[in-house]
Amino acid sequence: MTYQAFGARIESPIPLSLPLATDNPELRATINIVLGSVEMPYDGDGCLHRVGNIQYFARGERVAIFVPRAGEIEVLSDTLLHIQPLEGEPQGLLAAYITGFAFLFILKRRGFITFHGSAVSDGRNAFLILGKKGGGKSTTAAALSLEGFTSYSDDLSLVSPKGEVYPGNPIARLLPDTHETLFGAVESSGDDFDGIEKREYQLSAEMSPRKLGCIFVLKLVDADRLMVAQVRGAAKATAVFPHFSALPGLDTPAVLIALAEACIKNVPLYILERPAAGDSLKEVVAAIKKVARNTER
């Protein structure tokens, strides 16, 4: 199947949670994913790194990735990946790690700044929604889709060297109760992401890169109402730094700090402190819409 995302056309033998390709002349690059044997190196063959329960070996351009209960992925170059699904296991988990993890190695080499967060558009500008796990990034992006916003990506968001947000994976992964509240109940069971059963929901996709207009950082706090504060100066880099999709062995703190400063230099940044208890989703959505209306193209 042929998809389009991350500024490229993507050929894959297994289904991916990405938009199907259109006749887009701007997609000059093609990333080919092919079934093949992935040889995991010995400990002494390259450098071993771990991210959560994933381990990967990196040597030059080659990266061999082992995903428990899913299979292996090998990044051979910026245009070629080999995959070896684990026999008898659903392919959805492997597909999620192809788009959400393996592609990081390719995108970073192309100069993209990668964030762990969601990205949406109001048709004029793009907006990043960042925050820690469980802070409501996907839920907020999904709720904004009901207010006319389109989605660039969920979980992995990209900013180009020119400061534009690029399309990625516009499929939100939501907890069952959140899915039911926003979009209605579903009968099928969800997939297991981060050890939690979640439902996937296809949001209205934004296919055109747009200027990054603003960054929102969601924080859960012990309070009884939403507080919105604009961050200025050096504190902006401090607020954004924890939300980079960093790869041990490839990224260094100095490089990430430089990227943070370059990315947010002329971009407004707001911290939305939301109550850890109770439902503040409507207030969060209203605050983002208000800022978006006042953001210049």
ChimeraX commands (.cxc) that place a marker at each C-alpha (Angstrom):
marker #1 position 0.00,0.00,0.00 radius 0.5
marker #1 position 1.12,3.57,-0.68 radius 0.5
marker #1 position 0.84,6.30,1.96 radius 0.5
marker #1 position 1.98,9.89,2.35 radius 0.5
marker #1 position 3.37,11.48,5.49 radius 0.5
marker #1 position 6.44,13.29,6.80 radius 0.5
marker #1 position 6.89,14.97,3.42 radius 0.5
marker #1 position 7.38,11.64,1.64 radius 0.5
marker #1 position 5.59,8.85,-0.18 radius 0.5
marker #1 position 5.72,5.60,1.78 radius 0.5
marker #1 position 5.41,2.10,0.31 radius 0.5
marker #1 position 4.55,-0.60,2.86 radius 0.5
marker #1 position 3.57,-4.30,2.71 radius 0.5
marker #1 position 1.59,-4.00,5.97 radius 0.5
marker #1 position -1.15,-1.50,6.84 radius 0.5
marker #1 position 0.04,1.72,8.48 radius 0.5
marker #1 position -1.99,4.33,10.35 radius 0.5
marker #1 position -1.18,6.99,7.76 radius 0.5
marker #1 position -3.14,8.83,5.04 radius 0.5
marker #1 position -3.26,7.08,1.69 radius 0.5
marker #1 position -1.14,8.75,-0.99 radius 0.5
marker #1 position -2.60,11.27,-3.41 radius 0.5
marker #1 position -1.17,12.72,-6.60 radius 0.5
marker #1 position 0.97,15.26,-4.75 radius 0.5
marker #1 position 3.91,16.68,-6.77 radius 0.5
marker #1 position 5.52,17.96,-3.54 radius 0.5
marker #1 position 6.26,14.39,-2.43 radius 0.5
marker #1 position 9.67,14.02,-4.06 radius 0.5
marker #1 position 11.06,11.39,-1.66 radius 0.5
marker #1 position 9.94,7.77,-1.33 radius 0.5
marker #1 position 10.52,5.54,1.69 radius 0.5
marker #1 position 10.27,1.82,0.91 radius 0.5
marker #1 position 9.35,-0.67,3.62 radius 0.5
marker #1 position 9.94,-4.29,2.62 radius 0.5
marker #1 position 9.57,-7.66,4.31 radius 0.5
marker #1 position 12.93,-9.24,4.97 radius 0.5
marker #1 position 15.16,-10.90,7.50 radius 0.5
marker #1 position 16.48,-8.58,10.19 radius 0.5
marker #1 position 19.71,-9.74,11.80 radius 0.5
marker #1 position 20.00,-8.32,15.30 radius 0.5
marker #1 position 23.71,-7.57,15.94 radius 0.5
marker #1 position 25.71,-8.90,18.84 radius 0.5
marker #1 position 26.39,-6.54,21.74 radius 0.5
marker #1 position 29.82,-5.71,20.35 radius 0.5
marker #1 position 28.51,-4.90,16.87 radius 0.5
marker #1 position 27.64,-1.21,17.11 radius 0.5
marker #1 position 26.15,0.59,20.12 radius 0.5
marker #1 position 23.23,-0.84,22.09 radius 0.5
marker #1 position 20.59,1.59,23.36 radius 0.5
marker #1 position 17.27,1.16,25.14 radius 0.5
marker #1 position 14.11,3.27,25.14 radius 0.5
marker #1 position 11.51,1.77,27.43 radius 0.5
marker #1 position 11.12,-1.88,26.43 radius 0.5
marker #1 position 12.66,-1.29,22.98 radius 0.5
marker #1 position 16.30,-1.98,22.29 radius 0.5
marker #1 position 18.20,-0.90,19.21 radius 0.5
marker #1 position 21.68,-1.14,17.78 radius 0.5
marker #1 position 23.08,1.78,15.80 radius 0.5
marker #1 position 26.11,1.70,13.53 radius 0.5
marker #1 position 26.47,4.35,10.85 radius 0.5
marker #1 position 23.19,4.70,8.95 radius 0.5
marker #1 position 22.09,1.22,9.93 radius 0.5
marker #1 position 19.76,0.85,12.92 radius 0.5
marker #1 position 18.36,-2.52,14.03 radius 0.5
marker #1 position 15.32,-2.25,16.33 radius 0.5
marker #1 position 13.71,-5.01,18.42 radius 0.5
marker #1 position 10.10,-4.45,19.52 radius 0.5
marker #1 position 8.81,-7.06,22.04 radius 0.5
marker #1 position 5.60,-8.85,20.96 radius 0.5
marker #1 position 5.83,-7.23,17.51 radius 0.5
marker #1 position 9.03,-8.01,15.59 radius 0.5
marker #1 position 12.14,-6.34,14.23 radius 0.5
marker #1 position 12.74,-3.23,12.12 radius 0.5
marker #1 position 15.96,-2.34,10.32 radius 0.5
marker #1 position 16.65,1.17,9.03 radius 0.5
marker #1 position 19.12,0.62,6.20 radius 0.5
marker #1 position 19.09,4.16,4.76 radius 0.5
marker #1 position 16.91,7.26,4.56 radius 0.5
marker #1 position 14.80,5.52,1.91 radius 0.5
marker #1 position 14.75,1.83,2.93 radius 0.5
marker #1 position 13.47,-0.16,5.91 radius 0.5
marker #1 position 13.35,-3.93,6.37 radius 0.5
marker #1 position 10.72,-5.37,8.70 radius 0.5
marker #1 position 10.29,-8.85,10.15 radius 0.5
marker #1 position 6.90,-9.21,11.89 radius 0.5
marker #1 position 6.74,-11.67,14.77 radius 0.5
marker #1 position 4.82,-14.70,13.58 radius 0.5
marker #1 position 1.37,-15.06,15.10 radius 0.5
marker #1 position 1.23,-11.50,16.47 radius 0.5
marker #1 position -1.04,-8.70,15.15 radius 0.5
marker #1 position 0.83,-6.28,12.90 radius 0.5
marker #1 position -0.70,-3.13,14.38 radius 0.5
marker #1 position 1.88,-2.77,17.15 radius 0.5
marker #1 position 4.80,-3.17,14.73 radius 0.5
marker #1 position 3.19,-0.64,12.37 radius 0.5
marker #1 position 2.88,1.86,15.23 radius 0.5
marker #1 position 6.59,1.57,16.02 radius 0.5
marker #1 position 7.53,1.93,12.35 radius 0.5
marker #1 position 5.81,5.31,12.09 radius 0.5
marker #1 position 6.34,6.46,15.68 radius 0.5
marker #1 position 9.89,5.29,16.33 radius 0.5
marker #1 position 11.86,3.93,13.36 radius 0.5
marker #1 position 11.02,6.96,11.20 radius 0.5
marker #1 position 12.64,9.19,13.83 radius 0.5
marker #1 position 16.08,8.12,12.63 radius 0.5
marker #1 position 15.26,9.14,9.05 radius 0.5
marker #1 position 13.50,12.39,9.92 radius 0.5
marker #1 position 16.23,13.64,12.24 radius 0.5
marker #1 position 18.84,13.10,9.54 radius 0.5
marker #1 position 16.68,15.22,7.22 radius 0.5
marker #1 position 16.77,18.11,9.67 radius 0.5
marker #1 position 13.27,17.76,11.13 radius 0.5
marker #1 position 12.71,18.63,14.77 radius 0.5
marker #1 position 10.62,15.86,16.33 radius 0.5
marker #1 position 8.28,16.28,19.28 radius 0.5
marker #1 position 6.34,13.86,21.44 radius 0.5
marker #1 position 2.97,15.53,21.10 radius 0.5
marker #1 position 0.04,16.31,18.83 radius 0.5
marker #1 position -0.22,18.92,16.09 radius 0.5
marker #1 position -3.35,20.58,14.69 radius 0.5
marker #1 position -4.27,23.37,12.27 radius 0.5
marker #1 position -7.01,25.98,12.12 radius 0.5
marker #1 position -6.49,26.38,8.37 radius 0.5
marker #1 position -4.11,29.33,8.79 radius 0.5
marker #1 position -1.45,28.18,11.25 radius 0.5
marker #1 position -0.25,24.99,12.89 radius 0.5
marker #1 position -0.19,24.44,16.65 radius 0.5
marker #1 position 1.76,21.97,18.80 radius 0.5
marker #1 position 0.12,20.41,21.86 radius 0.5
marker #1 position 2.78,19.02,24.20 radius 0.5
marker #1 position 2.75,17.51,27.66 radius 0.5
marker #1 position 3.68,14.49,29.72 radius 0.5
marker #1 position 2.10,11.08,29.20 radius 0.5
marker #1 position -1.51,11.18,30.38 radius 0.5
marker #1 position -1.69,14.97,30.17 radius 0.5
marker #1 position -4.42,14.98,27.53 radius 0.5
marker #1 position -2.57,15.73,24.29 radius 0.5
marker #1 position -4.48,13.27,22.09 radius 0.5
marker #1 position -7.78,14.01,23.80 radius 0.5
marker #1 position -7.34,17.76,23.27 radius 0.5
marker #1 position -6.47,17.31,19.59 radius 0.5
marker #1 position -9.49,15.03,19.14 radius 0.5
marker #1 position -11.78,17.54,20.85 radius 0.5
marker #1 position -10.42,20.35,18.65 radius 0.5
marker #1 position -11.33,18.27,15.58 radius 0.5
marker #1 position -14.96,18.70,16.62 radius 0.5
marker #1 position -14.38,22.48,16.57 radius 0.5
marker #1 position -13.19,22.64,12.96 radius 0.5
marker #1 position -9.48,22.01,13.49 radius 0.5
marker #1 position -7.65,19.47,11.34 radius 0.5
marker #1 position -4.95,17.11,12.55 radius 0.5
marker #1 position -1.33,16.79,11.46 radius 0.5
marker #1 position -0.30,14.06,13.83 radius 0.5
marker #1 position -0.80,12.30,17.11 radius 0.5
marker #1 position 2.15,11.36,19.32 radius 0.5
marker #1 position 4.95,12.23,16.84 radius 0.5
marker #1 position 4.92,15.77,15.46 radius 0.5
marker #1 position 7.39,17.31,13.03 radius 0.5
marker #1 position 8.70,20.83,12.52 radius 0.5
marker #1 position 10.86,21.48,9.46 radius 0.5
marker #1 position 14.04,23.57,9.52 radius 0.5
marker #1 position 11.91,26.38,8.02 radius 0.5
marker #1 position 9.52,26.33,10.98 radius 0.5
marker #1 position 6.64,24.53,9.26 radius 0.5
marker #1 position 4.66,21.66,10.76 radius 0.5
marker #1 position 4.44,18.66,8.42 radius 0.5
marker #1 position 1.72,16.00,8.13 radius 0.5
marker #1 position 2.35,12.79,10.03 radius 0.5
marker #1 position -0.06,10.30,11.58 radius 0.5
marker #1 position -3.47,11.98,12.11 radius 0.5
marker #1 position -4.99,9.03,13.98 radius 0.5
marker #1 position -5.68,9.64,17.66 radius 0.5
marker #1 position -5.29,6.85,20.21 radius 0.5
marker #1 position -7.91,7.37,22.88 radius 0.5
marker #1 position -8.97,5.64,26.06 radius 0.5
marker #1 position -12.36,3.90,25.67 radius 0.5
marker #1 position -14.24,6.37,27.89 radius 0.5
marker #1 position -12.74,9.35,26.04 radius 0.5
marker #1 position -13.62,7.83,22.67 radius 0.5
marker #1 position -17.20,7.25,23.82 radius 0.5
marker #1 position -17.55,10.80,25.16 radius 0.5
marker #1 position -16.27,12.48,21.99 radius 0.5
marker #1 position -17.26,10.13,19.17 radius 0.5
marker #1 position -19.59,7.49,20.59 radius 0.5
marker #1 position -19.12,3.91,21.71 radius 0.5
marker #1 position -17.24,1.31,19.69 radius 0.5
marker #1 position -17.82,-2.42,19.80 radius 0.5
marker #1 position -14.35,-3.68,18.88 radius 0.5
marker #1 position -11.60,-4.01,21.46 radius 0.5
marker #1 position -8.69,-1.60,21.29 radius 0.5
marker #1 position -5.02,-2.16,20.60 radius 0.5
marker #1 position -2.44,-2.23,23.36 radius 0.5
marker #1 position -0.40,1.00,23.29 radius 0.5
marker #1 position 1.95,1.76,26.20 radius 0.5
marker #1 position 0.37,-1.11,28.12 radius 0.5
marker #1 position -3.09,0.47,27.88 radius 0.5
marker #1 position -6.00,-0.61,25.72 radius 0.5
marker #1 position -6.77,2.33,23.46 radius 0.5
marker #1 position -9.03,2.98,20.47 radius 0.5
marker #1 position -7.81,4.52,17.24 radius 0.5
marker #1 position -9.86,7.29,15.66 radius 0.5
marker #1 position -9.17,8.85,12.27 radius 0.5
marker #1 position -9.22,12.62,12.71 radius 0.5
marker #1 position -9.80,15.03,9.84 radius 0.5
marker #1 position -6.32,15.21,8.31 radius 0.5
marker #1 position -4.38,18.35,7.38 radius 0.5
marker #1 position -2.21,17.55,4.36 radius 0.5
marker #1 position -0.44,20.89,3.76 radius 0.5
marker #1 position 2.57,22.10,5.80 radius 0.5
marker #1 position 1.82,25.31,7.68 radius 0.5
marker #1 position 3.79,27.78,9.75 radius 0.5
marker #1 position 4.05,26.90,13.44 radius 0.5
marker #1 position 1.92,29.59,15.05 radius 0.5
marker #1 position 2.00,28.63,18.72 radius 0.5
marker #1 position 3.00,25.92,21.19 radius 0.5
marker #1 position 0.81,24.75,24.06 radius 0.5
marker #1 position 2.18,22.72,26.97 radius 0.5
marker #1 position -0.41,20.89,29.07 radius 0.5
marker #1 position 0.37,20.36,32.75 radius 0.5
marker #1 position -1.70,18.55,35.36 radius 0.5
marker #1 position -1.65,20.43,38.67 radius 0.5
marker #1 position -3.38,20.37,42.02 radius 0.5
marker #1 position -5.82,23.19,41.35 radius 0.5
marker #1 position -9.54,23.71,40.92 radius 0.5
marker #1 position -9.52,25.65,37.64 radius 0.5
marker #1 position -7.53,26.08,34.43 radius 0.5
marker #1 position -4.68,28.59,34.47 radius 0.5
marker #1 position -3.16,29.90,31.22 radius 0.5
marker #1 position 0.21,31.66,31.21 radius 0.5
marker #1 position 2.43,32.83,28.36 radius 0.5
marker #1 position 6.09,31.93,28.76 radius 0.5
marker #1 position 8.83,34.25,27.51 radius 0.5
marker #1 position 12.59,34.36,27.26 radius 0.5
marker #1 position 14.84,31.49,28.30 radius 0.5
marker #1 position 11.96,29.78,30.10 radius 0.5
marker #1 position 10.50,28.84,26.71 radius 0.5
marker #1 position 13.36,26.45,25.93 radius 0.5
marker #1 position 13.07,24.95,29.41 radius 0.5
marker #1 position 9.35,24.31,28.87 radius 0.5
marker #1 position 9.83,22.66,25.47 radius 0.5
marker #1 position 13.01,20.67,26.12 radius 0.5
marker #1 position 11.35,17.66,27.90 radius 0.5
marker #1 position 9.02,17.08,24.95 radius 0.5
marker #1 position 11.56,16.43,22.22 radius 0.5
marker #1 position 11.52,12.88,20.84 radius 0.5
marker #1 position 15.12,12.23,21.80 radius 0.5
marker #1 position 17.12,9.17,20.78 radius 0.5
marker #1 position 20.05,8.03,22.95 radius 0.5
marker #1 position 23.16,7.77,20.83 radius 0.5
marker #1 position 21.87,10.26,18.29 radius 0.5
marker #1 position 20.75,13.30,20.29 radius 0.5
marker #1 position 22.75,15.22,22.89 radius 0.5
marker #1 position 21.44,17.78,25.40 radius 0.5
marker #1 position 23.45,20.55,23.71 radius 0.5
marker #1 position 21.95,19.75,20.30 radius 0.5
marker #1 position 18.42,19.56,21.72 radius 0.5
marker #1 position 18.77,22.88,23.53 radius 0.5
marker #1 position 20.01,24.53,20.32 radius 0.5
marker #1 position 17.06,23.05,18.42 radius 0.5
marker #1 position 14.63,24.22,21.08 radius 0.5
marker #1 position 15.93,27.77,20.96 radius 0.5
marker #1 position 15.84,27.88,17.15 radius 0.5
marker #1 position 12.37,26.35,16.93 radius 0.5
marker #1 position 10.64,28.61,19.44 radius 0.5
marker #1 position 12.58,31.84,18.99 radius 0.5
marker #1 position 9.66,33.71,17.39 radius 0.5
marker #1 position 6.84,31.34,18.36 radius 0.5
marker #1 position 4.50,32.15,21.28 radius 0.5
marker #1 position 4.35,29.48,23.98 radius 0.5
marker #1 position 1.62,28.99,26.57 radius 0.5
marker #1 position 1.47,26.67,29.56 radius 0.5
marker #1 position -2.02,25.43,30.34 radius 0.5
marker #1 position -2.15,24.24,33.95 radius 0.5
marker #1 position -5.25,22.08,34.18 radius 0.5
marker #1 position -6.77,20.45,37.28 radius 0.5
marker #1 position -5.56,16.89,37.81 radius 0.5
marker #1 position -9.01,16.04,39.16 radius 0.5
marker #1 position -12.19,16.75,37.24 radius 0.5
marker #1 position -12.90,17.50,33.60 radius 0.5
marker #1 position -11.37,20.69,32.17 radius 0.5
marker #1 position -11.37,19.65,28.50 radius 0.5
marker #1 position -13.90,22.29,27.41 radius 0.5
marker #1 position -11.89,25.04,29.09 radius 0.5
marker #1 position -8.64,23.81,27.50 radius 0.5
marker #1 position -10.22,23.75,24.04 radius 0.5
marker #1 position -11.69,27.23,24.54 radius 0.5
marker #1 position -8.30,28.61,25.62 radius 0.5
marker #1 position -6.53,27.17,22.57 radius 0.5
marker #1 position -9.22,28.49,20.22 radius 0.5
marker #1 position -8.88,31.98,21.73 radius 0.5
marker #1 position -5.11,32.03,21.22 radius 0.5
marker #1 position -5.48,30.62,17.70 radius 0.5
marker #1 position -7.88,33.40,16.70 radius 0.5
marker #1 position -5.31,36.00,17.74 radius 0.5
marker #1 position -2.32,34.31,16.10 radius 0.5
marker #1 position -0.99,35.99,12.96 radius 0.5
marker #1 position -0.70,33.98,9.79 radius 0.5
marker link #1:1,2 radius 0.2
marker link #1:2,3 radius 0.2
marker link #1:3,4 radius 0.2
marker link #1:4,5 radius 0.2
marker link #1:5,6 radius 0.2
marker link #1:6,7 radius 0.2
marker link #1:7,8 radius 0.2
marker link #1:8,9 radius 0.2
marker link #1:9,10 radius 0.2
marker link #1:10,11 radius 0.2
marker link #1:11,12 radius 0.2
marker link #1:12,13 radius 0.2
marker link #1:13,14 radius 0.2
marker link #1:14,15 radius 0.2
marker link #1:15,16 radius 0.2
marker link #1:16,17 radius 0.2
marker link #1:17,18 radius 0.2
marker link #1:18,19 radius 0.2
marker link #1:19,20 radius 0.2
marker link #1:20,21 radius 0.2
marker link #1:21,22 radius 0.2
marker link #1:22,23 radius 0.2
marker link #1:23,24 radius 0.2
marker link #1:24,25 radius 0.2
marker link #1:25,26 radius 0.2
marker link #1:26,27 radius 0.2
marker link #1:27,28 radius 0.2
marker link #1:28,29 radius 0.2
marker link #1:29,30 radius 0.2
marker link #1:30,31 radius 0.2
marker link #1:31,32 radius 0.2
marker link #1:32,33 radius 0.2
marker link #1:33,34 radius 0.2
marker link #1:34,35 radius 0.2
marker link #1:35,36 radius 0.2
marker link #1:36,37 radius 0.2
marker link #1:37,38 radius 0.2
marker link #1:38,39 radius 0.2
marker link #1:39,40 radius 0.2
marker link #1:40,41 radius 0.2
marker link #1:41,42 radius 0.2
marker link #1:42,43 radius 0.2
marker link #1:43,44 radius 0.2
marker link #1:44,45 radius 0.2
marker link #1:45,46 radius 0.2
marker link #1:46,47 radius 0.2
marker link #1:47,48 radius 0.2
marker link #1:48,49 radius 0.2
marker link #1:49,50 radius 0.2
marker link #1:50,51 radius 0.2
marker link #1:51,52 radius 0.2
marker link #1:52,53 radius 0.2
marker link #1:53,54 radius 0.2
marker link #1:54,55 radius 0.2
marker link #1:55,56 radius 0.2
marker link #1:56,57 radius 0.2
marker link #1:57,58 radius 0.2
marker link #1:58,59 radius 0.2
marker link #1:59,60 radius 0.2
marker link #1:60,61 radius 0.2
marker link #1:61,62 radius 0.2
marker link #1:62,63 radius 0.2
marker link #1:63,64 radius 0.2
marker link #1:64,65 radius 0.2
marker link #1:65,66 radius 0.2
marker link #1:66,67 radius 0.2
marker link #1:67,68 radius 0.2
marker link #1:68,69 radius 0.2
marker link #1:69,70 radius 0.2
marker link #1:70,71 radius 0.2
marker link #1:71,72 radius 0.2
marker link #1:72,73 radius 0.2
marker link #1:73,74 radius 0.2
marker link #1:74,75 radius 0.2
marker link #1:75,76 radius 0.2
marker link #1:76,77 radius 0.2
marker link #1:77,78 radius 0.2
marker link #1:78,79 radius 0.2
marker link #1:79,80 radius 0.2
marker link #1:80,81 radius 0.2
marker link #1:81,82 radius 0.2
marker link #1:82,83 radius 0.2
marker link #1:83,84 radius 0.2
marker link #1:84,85 radius 0.2
marker link #1:85,86 radius 0.2
marker link #1:86,87 radius 0.2
marker link #1:87,88 radius 0.2
marker link #1:88,89 radius 0.2
marker link #1:89,90 radius 0.2
marker link #1:90,91 radius 0.2
marker link #1:91,92 radius 0.2
marker link #1:92,93 radius 0.2
marker link #1:93,94 radius 0.2
marker link #1:94,95 radius 0.2
marker link #1:95,96 radius 0.2
marker link #1:96,97 radius 0.2
marker link #1:97,98 radius 0.2
marker link #1:98,99 radius 0.2
marker link #1:99,100 radius 0.2
marker link #1:100,101 radius 0.2
marker link #1:101,102 radius 0.2
marker link #1:102,103 radius 0.2
marker link #1:103,104 radius 0.2
marker link #1:104,105 radius 0.2
marker link #1:105,106 radius 0.2
marker link #1:106,107 radius 0.2
marker link #1:107,108 radius 0.2
marker link #1:108,109 radius 0.2
marker link #1:109,110 radius 0.2
marker link #1:110,111 radius 0.2
marker link #1:111,112 radius 0.2
marker link #1:112,113 radius 0.2
marker link #1:113,114 radius 0.2
marker link #1:114,115 radius 0.2
marker link #1:115,116 radius 0.2
marker link #1:116,117 radius 0.2
marker link #1:117,118 radius 0.2
marker link #1:118,119 radius 0.2
marker link #1:119,120 radius 0.2
marker link #1:120,121 radius 0.2
marker link #1:121,122 radius 0.2
marker link #1:122,123 radius 0.2
marker link #1:123,124 radius 0.2
marker link #1:124,125 radius 0.2
marker link #1:125,126 radius 0.2
marker link #1:126,127 radius 0.2
marker link #1:127,128 radius 0.2
marker link #1:128,129 radius 0.2
marker link #1:129,130 radius 0.2
marker link #1:130,131 radius 0.2
marker link #1:131,132 radius 0.2
marker link #1:132,133 radius 0.2
marker link #1:133,134 radius 0.2
marker link #1:134,135 radius 0.2
marker link #1:135,136 radius 0.2
marker link #1:136,137 radius 0.2
marker link #1:137,138 radius 0.2
marker link #1:138,139 radius 0.2
marker link #1:139,140 radius 0.2
marker link #1:140,141 radius 0.2
marker link #1:141,142 radius 0.2
marker link #1:142,143 radius 0.2
marker link #1:143,144 radius 0.2
marker link #1:144,145 radius 0.2
marker link #1:145,146 radius 0.2
marker link #1:146,147 radius 0.2
marker link #1:147,148 radius 0.2
marker link #1:148,149 radius 0.2
marker link #1:149,150 radius 0.2
marker link #1:150,151 radius 0.2
marker link #1:151,152 radius 0.2
marker link #1:152,153 radius 0.2
marker link #1:153,154 radius 0.2
marker link #1:154,155 radius 0.2
marker link #1:155,156 radius 0.2
marker link #1:156,157 radius 0.2
marker link #1:157,158 radius 0.2
marker link #1:158,159 radius 0.2
marker link #1:159,160 radius 0.2
marker link #1:160,161 radius 0.2
marker link #1:161,162 radius 0.2
marker link #1:162,163 radius 0.2
marker link #1:163,164 radius 0.2
marker link #1:164,165 radius 0.2
marker link #1:165,166 radius 0.2
marker link #1:166,167 radius 0.2
marker link #1:167,168 radius 0.2
marker link #1:168,169 radius 0.2
marker link #1:169,170 radius 0.2
marker link #1:170,171 radius 0.2
marker link #1:171,172 radius 0.2
marker link #1:172,173 radius 0.2
marker link #1:173,174 radius 0.2
marker link #1:174,175 radius 0.2
marker link #1:175,176 radius 0.2
marker link #1:176,177 radius 0.2
marker link #1:177,178 radius 0.2
marker link #1:178,179 radius 0.2
marker link #1:179,180 radius 0.2
marker link #1:180,181 radius 0.2
marker link #1:181,182 radius 0.2
marker link #1:182,183 radius 0.2
marker link #1:183,184 radius 0.2
marker link #1:184,185 radius 0.2
marker link #1:185,186 radius 0.2
marker link #1:186,187 radius 0.2
marker link #1:187,188 radius 0.2
marker link #1:188,189 radius 0.2
marker link #1:189,190 radius 0.2
marker link #1:190,191 radius 0.2
marker link #1:191,192 radius 0.2
marker link #1:192,193 radius 0.2
marker link #1:193,194 radius 0.2
marker link #1:194,195 radius 0.2
marker link #1:195,196 radius 0.2
marker link #1:196,197 radius 0.2
marker link #1:197,198 radius 0.2
marker link #1:198,199 radius 0.2
marker link #1:199,200 radius 0.2
marker link #1:200,201 radius 0.2
marker link #1:201,202 radius 0.2
marker link #1:202,203 radius 0.2
marker link #1:203,204 radius 0.2
marker link #1:204,205 radius 0.2
marker link #1:205,206 radius 0.2
marker link #1:206,207 radius 0.2
marker link #1:207,208 radius 0.2
marker link #1:208,209 radius 0.2
marker link #1:209,210 radius 0.2
marker link #1:210,211 radius 0.2
marker link #1:211,212 radius 0.2
marker link #1:212,213 radius 0.2
marker link #1:213,214 radius 0.2
marker link #1:214,215 radius 0.2
marker link #1:215,216 radius 0.2
marker link #1:216,217 radius 0.2
marker link #1:217,218 radius 0.2
marker link #1:218,219 radius 0.2
marker link #1:219,220 radius 0.2
marker link #1:220,221 radius 0.2
marker link #1:221,222 radius 0.2
marker link #1:222,223 radius 0.2
marker link #1:223,224 radius 0.2
marker link #1:224,225 radius 0.2
marker link #1:225,226 radius 0.2
marker link #1:226,227 radius 0.2
marker link #1:227,228 radius 0.2
marker link #1:228,229 radius 0.2
marker link #1:229,230 radius 0.2
marker link #1:230,231 radius 0.2
marker link #1:231,232 radius 0.2
marker link #1:232,233 radius 0.2
marker link #1:233,234 radius 0.2
marker link #1:234,235 radius 0.2
marker link #1:235,236 radius 0.2
marker link #1:236,237 radius 0.2
marker link #1:237,238 radius 0.2
marker link #1:238,239 radius 0.2
marker link #1:239,240 radius 0.2
marker link #1:240,241 radius 0.2
marker link #1:241,242 radius 0.2
marker link #1:242,243 radius 0.2
marker link #1:243,244 radius 0.2
marker link #1:244,245 radius 0.2
marker link #1:245,246 radius 0.2
marker link #1:246,247 radius 0.2
marker link #1:247,248 radius 0.2
marker link #1:248,249 radius 0.2
marker link #1:249,250 radius 0.2
marker link #1:250,251 radius 0.2
marker link #1:251,252 radius 0.2
marker link #1:252,253 radius 0.2
marker link #1:253,254 radius 0.2
marker link #1:254,255 radius 0.2
marker link #1:255,256 radius 0.2
marker link #1:256,257 radius 0.2
marker link #1:257,258 radius 0.2
marker link #1:258,259 radius 0.2
marker link #1:259,260 radius 0.2
marker link #1:260,261 radius 0.2
marker link #1:261,262 radius 0.2
marker link #1:262,263 radius 0.2
marker link #1:263,264 radius 0.2
marker link #1:264,265 radius 0.2
marker link #1:265,266 radius 0.2
marker link #1:266,267 radius 0.2
marker link #1:267,268 radius 0.2
marker link #1:268,269 radius 0.2
marker link #1:269,270 radius 0.2
marker link #1:270,271 radius 0.2
marker link #1:271,272 radius 0.2
marker link #1:272,273 radius 0.2
marker link #1:273,274 radius 0.2
marker link #1:274,275 radius 0.2
marker link #1:275,276 radius 0.2
marker link #1:276,277 radius 0.2
marker link #1:277,278 radius 0.2
marker link #1:278,279 radius 0.2
marker link #1:279,280 radius 0.2
marker link #1:280,281 radius 0.2
marker link #1:281,282 radius 0.2
marker link #1:282,283 radius 0.2
marker link #1:283,284 radius 0.2
marker link #1:284,285 radius 0.2
marker link #1:285,286 radius 0.2
marker link #1:286,287 radius 0.2
marker link #1:287,288 radius 0.2
marker link #1:288,289 radius 0.2
marker link #1:289,290 radius 0.2
marker link #1:290,291 radius 0.2
marker link #1:291,292 radius 0.2
marker link #1:292,293 radius 0.2
marker link #1:293,294 radius 0.2
marker link #1:294,295 radius 0.2
marker link #1:295,296 radius 0.2
marker link #1:296,297 radius 0.2
view
